[in-house]
Amino acid sequence: MAADNDPIIKVRGLKNAFGEQVVHDNLDLDVRRGEILGVVGGSGTGKSVLLRSIIGLQPPVAGEVEVFGEPTLDREETETVDIRKRWGVLFQGGALFSTLTVSENVQVPLREFYKDLDPVLMAEIAAYKVVMTGLPAEAGPKYPAELSGGMKKRAGLARALALDPELLFLDEPTAGLDPIGAAAFDELTRSLQRTMGLTVFLITHDLDTLYAICDRVAVLADKRVIAVGTIPELLALDHPWIQEYFNGPRGRAATASIERQERSSAEMVR
Ligand SMILES: Nc1ncnc2c1ncn2[C@@H]1O[C@H](COP(=O)(O)OP(=O)(O)OP(=O)(O)O)[C@@H](O)[C@H]1O
């Protein structure tokens, strides 16, 4: 039985390789219950592969992964059903089924895990999730091709939330959104995390997202997680990639923008 302060995700000694190409080597990571953990790293450092390994879609060459205190690797699909029900995933780009409506997409996990659920109830749950992610109720019968990029992300999020998960995986949720749409999506993630008590594993390149909603950030480089901490903790480290990333022009712009927002909300409360 897992204790409350045990990590919700525990990765130890993970190694992933594709032929000669080693993507991860001896990677360790803990994700704490209730946090939003941002996962950053240069392109191709293996952020998505790490996500796929944790959820069992990418069998690693070596290492151990535990989610909710239970091992997820080398197990039959039937043995991990009770674990998989407890997480939701928003894949890069939304990964909606193009031949299904938004409502039908949201019902996919319900059909997978609760085959005998009354179809009327499934449709009601889907309608509720659609509205919960800020989409209009009329989006339910639409097909993905009829939605904007931002709406597709929200529909993907509605599907990820279909089973009221405890743990949410988001792979670059704000990629391709304009800054206002991205900020709105961040706000939605934060508010859902608070109201549903979610833990969030969030892969992003978006510095604004990191500053705005992440409790801690894990940095992937040199085939492993080289550091995990709050942004001020990371900034105190001497690693060239971390310094370049957070202290480069875009990092400084994101810091300045957060400081401006904090000043203006402080002025509003006065
Ligand atoms: N199924 C696969 N077969 C072969 N190589 C793969 C496969 N999946 C990923 N890779 C390789 O593993 C490396 C890491 O890929 P991954 O998609 O995890 O990177 P990432 O950090 O998420 O990148 P980005 O930020 O660009 O999305 C890349 O070099 C990629 O080409």
The ligand as a Tripos MOL2 file, in Angstrom:
@<TRIPOS>MOLECULE
LIG
   31    33     1     0     0
SMALL
NO_CHARGES

@<TRIPOS>ATOM
      1 N1          9.4920    4.7180  -32.1480 N.pl3     1 LIG1
      2 C1         10.7130    5.2380  -32.3340 C.ar      1 LIG1
      3 N2         11.6140    4.6460  -33.1300 N.ar      1 LIG1
      4 C2         12.8530    5.1560  -33.3040 C.ar      1 LIG1
      5 N3         13.2790    6.2750  -32.7100 N.ar      1 LIG1
      6 C3         12.4480    6.9240  -31.9110 C.ar      1 LIG1
      7 C4         11.1050    6.4480  -31.6820 C.ar      1 LIG1
      8 N4         10.4840    7.2980  -30.8190 N.ar      1 LIG1
      9 C5         11.3800    8.2680  -30.5370 C.ar      1 LIG1
     10 N5         12.5560    8.0480  -31.1890 N.ar      1 LIG1
     11 C6         13.7500    8.8800  -31.0970 C.3       1 LIG1
     12 O1         14.0130    9.1230  -29.7250 O.3       1 LIG1
     13 C7         14.4930   10.4580  -29.5490 C.3       1 LIG1
     14 C8         13.6400   11.1500  -28.5070 C.3       1 LIG1
     15 O2         12.3380   11.3780  -29.0400 O.3       1 LIG1
     16 P1         11.2150   12.1650  -28.2600 P.3       1 LIG1
     17 O3         10.0520   12.2710  -29.1700 O.co2     1 LIG1
     18 O4         10.9870   11.5560  -26.9340 O.co2     1 LIG1
     19 O5         11.9100   13.5910  -28.0510 O.3       1 LIG1
     20 P2         11.3290   14.8780  -27.3500 P.3       1 LIG1
     21 O6         12.2870   15.2800  -26.2820 O.co2     1 LIG1
     22 O7          9.9180   14.6510  -26.9150 O.co2     1 LIG1
     23 O8         11.4160   15.9030  -28.5660 O.3       1 LIG1
     24 P3         10.5280   17.1550  -28.9970 P.3       1 LIG1
     25 O9         10.7560   18.2010  -27.9400 O.co2     1 LIG1
     26 O10        11.1110   17.5530  -30.3040 O.co2     1 LIG1
     27 O11         9.0920   16.6970  -29.0760 O.co2     1 LIG1
     28 C9         14.4620   11.1130  -30.9150 C.3       1 LIG1
     29 O12        15.7540   11.0770  -31.4580 O.3       1 LIG1
     30 C10        13.5330   10.2550  -31.7010 C.3       1 LIG1
     31 O13        13.8530   10.2550  -33.0630 O.3       1 LIG1
@<TRIPOS>BOND
     1     1     2 1
     2     2     3 ar
     3     2     7 ar
     4     3     4 ar
     5     4     5 ar
     6     5     6 ar
     7     6     7 ar
     8     6    10 ar
     9     7     8 ar
    10     8     9 ar
    11     9    10 ar
    12    10    11 1
    13    11    12 1
    14    11    30 1
    15    12    13 1
    16    13    14 1
    17    13    28 1
    18    14    15 1
    19    15    16 1
    20    16    17 2
    21    16    18 1
    22    16    19 1
    23    19    20 1
    24    20    21 2
    25    20    22 1
    26    20    23 1
    27    23    24 1
    28    24    25 2
    29    24    26 1
    30    24    27 1
    31    28    29 1
    32    28    30 1
    33    30    31 1
@<TRIPOS>SUBSTRUCTURE
     1 LIG1         1 GROUP 0 **** ****
